[in-house]
Amino acid sequence: MAREADDLVRRAREKRLRPDDVTEGTFTICSFWLVSALSEIGEAERARQLCERVLAFERTMIGSDGLPHDAAPHPRLWGTFPRVLGHYARGLGLFPLETAVHKMTGMAAARLRLADRGLLRPGYAADLALFDAATVKDEATFADPHRHPTGVPYVVVNGDVVVDGGRFHAAGTGRVLHSEGG
């Protein structure tokens, strides 16, 4: 990973960009590579600061690449969105709660060109998460990656309740989404 980070730094310098410069939208993904590289070489504080800066950038959308069928998934599978809401929005105040929700829903759906997703609107898919803004928190860890978040009592996917009273019920209503024209 450190070698990839060195390549990114070299390319950034050639373009006269700083490695942690998030003013260039296409450079944001490079910043996340640098976060990983910095963490691996013991620069946890710099990695944390860079991660927060990238997340706070107005054009950064938030998603997860967690795979639900892995035997030992990364904690972000269950923890990405609750962490953004509980830690980054509520705890650190990087952005208002409404901005956090938009980065994870409407902004992401629009940028990925997902038809009928990301907004509460007639005719759109009923994908909803009801959460308690005061208590939502990621609970998954590497030791216990299947641990569900707290403060999320209800989740609806395609109109079917998949989390009811905080209990997960695999309804099988999710599906792979494709961008319009893709």
N, C-alpha and C positions, 0 to 999 in steps of 0.2 A: 504494500500500500504506500509506503514512503516513496518508492520510486515513481509511482503514478503522481503523487503530490509534487515531487520535484519537476516532473514534466508539465504539470499544470502551472506551477510557478514560472517556469521558463517561458511557456507560451503567453502567460499573462504579462510578463515583462516585455516580451516582443511586441505585444499589443499596447504596451504602456498602461496596463491595468494592474492594480494591486491585487494580490491573491485573495483578499477578503472583500474586494469591492463588489457590492451587490447593486450598484447603480446600473449595471448592465444586466438586463433580464436573463440573457443567455448564460451569464457567468454564475448565476445562482447555484446551478447544479455543481459547478466546479467547487464552489465554497463548501458544499456538503461533502465532497470528496476530501477536501482539506480538513474538515471537522474530523472525519474518520482517521485520516493520517495523523493529525495532531494528537488525537487520543491514543493512537498506537505508540507514539514515540514519547508519551508521558507529558504532553502539553495539555492536560485536561482543562485548565482554566482558560487558555486561549481558545480551545475547541468550544467550550461552553459559551464564551463571549461571541464567537463567530456564529454559532448556531442561533443564539438569541437575535443577533443582528439580521441574519437571513430571514428568520421567522417574522420579524417585525417589518421587513421591507414590504411596502404596500402591494407589490405585484406577486408576492409569494403565495402560492396556493398550497394547501396541505392535504396530503393523502397518505396512504400506507401501502406497502408492498408485502404485508404479512400474509402468509399462506396458511389457511385454516386446517389443512389436512396433514401438515407436518407433525411428526411425533413430538418434536421439541421445537415449536415455533419460536421466533423472536418475540420478546415481550410486547413489541409494538403492535402485534396482531390485535390484541385486546386493549392495548394501552395508548395508542397514538392520539386518538381524538379526545379521550378523557384527560390525557396529559396536557394537551393544548388548552383545553377549557379550564382545568383545575390549576395547573402549574403556571403556564405561560400567560394566560389571560387574567385569571383571578389572583394567583399568587404573586407573580412578578409584575403584572400590569403592563405587559409589552404592547397590548392592544385591548380595546374594549371587547366584551363578550360577543357583541353583535358582529364585530370584525372577524373574530375567531370562527364563528359559525359560517359567515360568508366565505372565508378562505377555504373551508372544508366542504361547502355545498355549492352555492350559486356560482362562485368564481371558478371552482374546479369544473363543474358541469359545462359552463360556457366555454372555458378554454379548451376542454377536451371534446367539445361539440357533441355533448350527450343530449339528445332530444328528450324532452319531457322530464327532465331531472333537475334537481338543485334548487327549486323554488316551490313554495306552496301556492299552487295555481290550479284552477279547474282544468281537468284533462291531463294533468301531470301525474306521474307515478306517486303513489302514497308511500314514500320513504321518509319516515320520521323517527326522531330520537327525542324522547322526553327526558330531561335531566334536571337535577337540582343544582342550580348554579352555585349554591353555597357548599355543596358536599361532593360534587363530581370529582373523582380522583382515579388515576390509573393504579392498579394493584398488581399487575403482572410483573414477574421478575424472571431472571434466567433460571432460578431454581424452581419456580412455579409459574411457567409461561401461560398456563391455561386459566389463570385466576382472572375472573371478570372484574370490571371496574365497579366502584361504589358510586351511588348517586345517579344511576341510570335505570330507573324502574321500568321503563317501557321503550321498546323499539318495534317499529312497524316497517316491513319490507314488502313492497308491492301490495300494500293493503292488508297483509297478514301480520299478526302480532308474533314476533319472534323472541322478545323479552317481555315477560308479563310479571309484574311485581318483583322485578329483579332476577327472575328465573329464566334461564335460556331454554327455548323450545325450538329445535331445528325444524322449521316449517318447510324448508326446501323451496322457498319462493324466490330466492335470489337467482340471478342469471348473469352471464357475461354480457357486458354492454359494449357496443361499437359506436364510434363517432359517426355523425351524419356524413354520408358520402364515403365511409370507410369500412 
